[in-house]
Amino acid sequence: MTASELARIHYNDQLALDDALRDSGPNWASVGIDDSYVADLRALSSGALQDDQIETVLGSFLKRYALRGNLSADRGMPEWRKAARAIAEAELQV
């Protein structure tokens, strides 16, 4: 799966989760934005993070997509980093 396809799946999954949480009641609306997470996503998107830092920020998503068979690139490979950047960009949009 290409990085852009993976980003589209991630965006749609996160948007569906956001909708479900908003429909469950008013508590979700009171959750604030984690500015440090946003800063990490921006750094990742720009290519500034090392592989271990990428794992810290998006490791759970990357592992999930690998287990689903959507991500076949090994950690640290250019395709893996490109997929991580695409997921970070999608995460910033949700």
C-alpha angles and dihedrals in degrees: 000000000000123000092249092051090049091049091051091051091047093049092049092046093050092044090052090049091049091050092049092050093047090050092050094068146293098294094085091058090060094057110108130220117268101229094191091054090050090050090050091050091051091049090048092048090053092051094246098125128090118234094259090052090051088053090052093051102038106007095119092053093045091049092048092051091046091051090050090052093245094115119045101162117109122242112279096018117125091247090052092050091046091052091048091050091050092050090049090052091050091047090054090055097053 
